[in-house]
Amino acid sequence: MSKSSNPFLEITAPGIEHLRPYVPGKPVSELERELGISDSIKLASNENPLGCSDRVRQAIAAEWPQISRYPDGGGFGLRNALSKKHDLDPVCITLGNGSNDVLDIIARVFLAPGYESLFSQYAFAVYPISSQAAGATLRVSPAIDYGYDLEALLNMVGGKTRVVWIANPNNPTGTWVNDKTLENFIASVPANVIVVVDEAYIEYVDQPDYPDASRWLAKYPNLIVTRTFSKVYGLASLRIGYALSHPDVADLLNRVRQPFNANSLAMAAALAALGDDAFVNRSVEVNRAGLAQLTAGFEQLGLEYIPSVGNFVAVNLGRPADAIDQALLRAGCITRPIAAYGLPNHLRITVGRAEENARFLSALGKLVD
Ligand SMILES: Cc1ncc(COP(=O)(O)O)c(C=O)c1O
């Protein structure tokens, strides 16, 4: 059925009519079924190529007999562990069904028709989706060299602005903002505008002046920092993330949060994952080496890429990426075209294990030579 023929469009809430659903990366099983292959590699969704910690597997095995019970709606154990990790009172922590859930809760609390939601060109797709679903007006500041221009973003803050979204680093570009620039920005934003700093990829960043914005929470009550267990901790399927904020902000987020939005397997897994620094360190190391391997490969192929500090990198193929993506799929390599972000010539590659990166580079080399 075409969208224009959908009779229910007339009765939707404001903003829904022009909303386009988020298109996720293709699951391995679906691709393999379609192509009749069995050894594909997925470098499409910024997941951890090492899987997850063995401790997580054990924690899930211990927890699953309880799955007929509702989870602890307050997330006591996990919030306490996160409170120690971040040196913040547990009341500052709001759990989510993935950090996307937390982002959506923020939008529902602070955005509505007549209010403005601000973000940069190329910003993570969930900001416009959640903002538009809440009926807010979207305002987009132009990027510089694919990265955020916080001065331009600041100039757009006005009386109707309620939320500004900053992914640091940003997905799909892998660009980042340094501590001085980010803190100056937060300090300059009026106290009645919420600044969300989305740190989904923080663990991968290896830059001396990269900020952990959670350090500034006591100074800026309008700041919300979001984190996830989907990336370096390898728990993407379980859906668990969280927000760190001033208790007054957390109070509002909790009014909208569904009572059992964080499930018990996810919370047990997250708790176990927090206790395995060795796994995190290994994941970061594999990513560092893999990112270097991919970018060296791009250079050899004469392809430009956007320098990234995350677990992915966007490469410019100098021609529409869709056709190359299709050919890569036939070679069993699932990557991510990012035309929806206004980057039709770029392909986003998640950093994989060395052998996966090598196989991808070899397949790409055959297509762009
Ligand atoms: C910048 C950014 N924020 C948030 C998320 C959401 O992650 P999750 O909902 O799995 O926690 C992602 C996922 O790709 C992301 O790239």
The ligand as an SDF file (V2000), in Angstrom:
LIG
                    3D

 16 16  0  0  0  0  0  0  0  0999 V2000
   25.3140    7.6590   17.8790 C   0  0  0  0  0  0  0  0  0  0  0  0
   24.4300    6.5430   18.3250 C   0  0  0  0  0  0  0  0  0  0  0  0
   23.6650    6.7210   19.3890 N   0  0  0  0  0  0  0  0  0  0  0  0
   22.8510    5.7650   19.8410 C   0  0  0  0  0  0  0  0  0  0  0  0
   22.7700    4.5530   19.2130 C   0  0  0  0  0  0  0  0  0  0  0  0
   21.7640    3.5760   19.6940 C   0  0  0  0  0  0  0  0  0  0  0  0
   22.2600    2.4400   20.1970 O   0  0  0  0  0  0  0  0  0  0  0  0
   21.3880    1.4740   21.0990 P   0  0  0  0  0  0  0  0  0  0  0  0
   19.9470    1.8630   20.9910 O   0  0  0  0  0  0  0  0  0  0  0  0
   21.6540    0.1310   20.5750 O   0  0  0  0  0  0  0  0  0  0  0  0
   21.8890    1.7030   22.4960 O   0  0  0  0  0  0  0  0  0  0  0  0
   23.5570    4.2940   18.0900 C   0  0  0  0  0  0  0  0  0  0  0  0
   23.4600    3.0070   17.3810 C   0  0  0  0  0  0  0  0  0  0  0  0
   23.9200    2.7860   16.3270 O   0  0  0  0  0  0  0  0  0  0  0  0
   24.4010    5.3260   17.6350 C   0  0  0  0  0  0  0  0  0  0  0  0
   25.1560    5.1590   16.5450 O   0  0  0  0  0  0  0  0  0  0  0  0
  1  2  1  0
  2  3  1  0
  2 15  2  0
  3  4  2  0
  4  5  1  0
  5  6  1  0
  5 12  2  0
  6  7  1  0
  7  8  1  0
  8  9  2  0
  8 10  1  0
  8 11  1  0
 12 13  1  0
 12 15  1  0
 13 14  2  0
 15 16  1  0
M  END
$$$$
